[in-house]
């Protein structure tokens, strides 16, 4: 009997997907945070709203990378 494919959440929380997404989010997040909020960081005028936007700046590439990785893993499993 063939094993069922892993669910979306199971793949998304797998160690390799999480590590890959975290690395991408770190690099892309830093670049985007500096581009979008660098002036506030340099001048020291960071408030709560800016911190929330900076957090989202890291969250978005993490989610995009995770989504892409899950699709790639599941596509690969369908071919096997």
C-alpha positions as CSV (number, residue, x, y, z in Angstrom):
1,X,0.0,0.0,0.0
2,X,1.4,3.4,-1.0
3,X,1.9,6.0,1.6
4,X,-0.2,9.1,1.1
5,X,1.5,12.4,0.2
6,X,2.4,14.6,3.1
7,X,-0.1,17.4,3.8
8,X,0.7,21.0,3.0
9,X,1.4,21.9,6.7
10,X,3.6,18.9,7.2
11,X,5.8,19.9,4.3
12,X,5.8,23.6,5.3
13,X,7.0,22.8,8.8
14,X,9.6,20.3,7.7
15,X,13.1,21.1,8.8
16,X,14.6,21.7,5.4
17,X,11.8,24.0,4.3
18,X,11.9,26.0,7.5
19,X,15.6,26.5,7.3
20,X,15.6,27.4,3.6
21,X,12.8,29.9,4.1
22,X,14.4,31.4,7.2
23,X,17.7,32.0,5.3
24,X,15.9,33.6,2.4
25,X,13.8,35.8,4.7
26,X,16.9,36.9,6.6
27,X,18.7,38.0,3.4
28,X,15.7,39.5,1.6
29,X,14.3,41.0,4.8
30,X,17.5,42.8,5.7
31,X,17.8,44.3,2.2
32,X,14.1,45.4,2.1
33,X,14.2,46.7,5.6
34,X,17.2,48.8,4.8
35,X,15.6,50.1,1.6
36,X,12.2,50.8,3.1
37,X,13.1,51.8,6.7
38,X,16.8,52.6,6.7
39,X,16.3,56.3,7.1
40,X,14.3,55.7,10.3
41,X,16.8,53.2,11.6
42,X,19.7,55.6,11.0
43,X,17.9,58.6,12.5
44,X,16.6,56.6,15.5
45,X,13.0,57.5,14.9
46,X,11.7,53.9,14.9
47,X,8.3,53.6,16.6
48,X,5.9,50.6,17.1
49,X,4.3,51.0,13.7
50,X,7.7,50.9,12.0
51,X,8.8,47.9,14.0
52,X,5.6,46.1,12.9
53,X,6.3,47.0,9.2
54,X,9.9,45.7,9.6
55,X,8.6,42.4,11.0
56,X,6.3,42.1,8.0
57,X,9.2,42.8,5.8
58,X,10.8,39.6,7.0
59,X,7.5,37.6,7.2
60,X,6.6,38.1,3.6
61,X,9.7,36.5,2.0
62,X,9.5,33.7,4.6
63,X,5.9,32.9,3.5
64,X,6.7,33.2,-0.2
65,X,9.7,30.9,0.1
66,X,7.7,28.4,2.2
67,X,4.8,28.4,-0.3
68,X,7.2,27.9,-3.2
69,X,9.1,25.1,-1.5
70,X,5.9,23.3,-0.6
71,X,4.6,23.4,-4.2
72,X,8.0,22.1,-5.4
73,X,8.1,19.3,-2.9
74,X,4.6,18.2,-3.6
75,X,5.1,18.4,-7.4
76,X,8.3,16.3,-7.1
77,X,6.4,13.7,-5.0
78,X,3.6,13.5,-7.6
79,X,6.1,12.5,-10.3
80,X,7.6,9.7,-8.2
